[in-house]
Amino acid sequence: MLDDMRVLGDAVREYRVAATAAGLDWPDQGESPAGQPPDVVYRIFGVDHVAEQLTWLQSQRWPDRRLLPNAGWRMPWPEGGDALDYLGLSIGTPFPWRQQLPLFHFDFLLYTFVLAGEHEGEIWRYVISEDAWESVRAATSLAGLFDQWARGIAAGVVGYDEHNKWLLVDDDVAGAPGLDPLAFPVAPVEETLLRARQRECGVNMAVVEEGFEYQEELLDAIDAAKASLGA
């Protein structure tokens, strides 16, 4: 879903405050108004609009470092069709595979922002692996995601790593009350929870179970889309 802009701003601000209190070097550079995505974004992802919530987040002046839990970072606006290669992991999603923008990268996980349709504004997560079909919703919205991360810091399951200078998620996040483990960039996720959430958010489980077969079709579709963009 798409957050009220005030709610989203508050959630991101509260996460930054919690992260800096934990030890992360993240000076307050003030908030910027929502900008506009590059024109090519509309062509890459086959959409006719981009939500203000996403353009606002991408407009914020963040330091060039890993500010997200488990050393994650916000990805910049894509500049070409190669961005579609990331979406080869999106097996069984209940929305067109192309209508999501890679937004957060966590080394072994990718989080995307759904750009259109009834799932617009949701955050989805994918394990970066050739044989793991774990398409699943991480959060119903950006504000919900940042709220979970701030709560994780408050609960002590997200802490600061002095050596590497970034935030790490404790394995105990799954047992912390009031927290959604799938909002946090950890893997693997407990199988029962994962499958239940996949069914709840509309993942086509038949497609997931035939992951290799359907990934071939998806990769062909990605190649065709890139060719249409001249990529």
ABEGO torsion letter per residue (X at the ends): XBBBAAAAAAAAAAAAAAAAAAGBBBBBAEBBBBBBBBAAAAAAAGBABBBAAAAAAAABBBBBBBABBGGBBBBBBBABAAAAAAAAABBGBABBAABBBBABBAGABBBBBBABEAABGBBBBBBBBAABBABBBABABAAAAAAAAAAAAAAGABBBBAAAGBBBBBAAAAABBGBBAAABBBOBBBAAAAAAAAAAAGBBAAAAAAAAAAAAAAAAAAAAAAAAAGX
